[in-house]
């Protein structure tokens, strides 16, 4: 099912009708719209988020990484590498300890 997009003027008209009548759900049903969608339009109009009513809110802004982002990722990567190495070392120590205390459990 294809998503239908409504223009800003239609949204304003539906919300204005709903406010005039005092029942957004009834207006939504008159126009064969989902009542939740009309209520969301009204809420966004009250907040003056007109750019979101255009459908721009559904589009994600393009992420352009900066030098700071790369530096932060490198720090996080180093931190995770150290953590992984510590856990691997701890696991090897516990295996050796298990072999020494329980010789019958040796892994070949």
N, C-alpha and C positions, 0 to 999 in steps of 0.2 A: 504494500500500500504506500503510495507516494505521499510524502509530507506536504501539506498545503501551507503556503505562506501568505499571510494577509498584509496588506499595506497599512501604513500608520494611520491614514485617515479613516479607514474602515474600523480599526481598533478603537480609535478615539470615539467614533460614532456609536459603536456598540457599548462602550463603557459609559458614555454620556446618557444613552437610553437607559442603561441599568441603574444609573444614579437617579435619573428622573423618576423612574418607576419605583425604585427602591428594592428591586429584586434582580440581581445579576443572573441568577439561575434561569429565571423565566425568559430573559432576553437571550441568553445563550441558547435555550431550546428553540426560540423563535427563529434564530439564525442557523439552527442545526450545528451548534458548536458545543465543545466540551465546557461545562460550567467552570471547571478548575482553570481552564485556559483563560476564560474571560475574567475570572477573579485575579489571576496572575497579571493580566494586562492592566486591570484597575490598580493593583498594588504598585506596579511599575510606573504607571502614569502619576500616581500620588507622589512617588519618590523622584519624579522628574527624570527617570531613566529612559528617555526617548530613544537613545541609540540602541538600547536593548530591545525595544519594541519593533525595531526595524528588522530584527532577526540577526543582528550582528553579534548578539551574545552567544549564539550557537557556534560561531566561527572562532577558532582559537587563534590567538595572535602568534605570529611566527617567532620562535625562540631563537635568538642569536647569541651564542655563548661569547662571553668576554674573557679577558685574560684572568680576571678574578675567579670566574667560574672554573676555568681549567686548573688554577692553583688550588682551589678548594677541593676539586675532585682528586688531584694528585695527593693532597694531604690525607684525604679520606682513604684513598687507595693504599697508601703506605701504612696507615693505621690498621686497615683490615689485613694487610699482608703480615704485619707483626702479630696481630691477634691469631691469625691462622697458624703461623709458625709456633707460637707459644702453645697452642692447643695440640698441634702435632707432636711437639716435644713432650708435653705432658702425657699424651696417649702412649708414646713409645716408652716412657719411663714406667707407666703403669703396666704395660705389657711385660717389660723386663721383670718388674717386681712380681707379677703374677707367675711368671715362669720359675723364678727362684723359690717362691713360697710353695708352689704346687707343681712339682716336676711332672706329674702325670697329666697335666693340662697343656703340655708344650705343643705349640703349633709348628708343624713341619713344613 
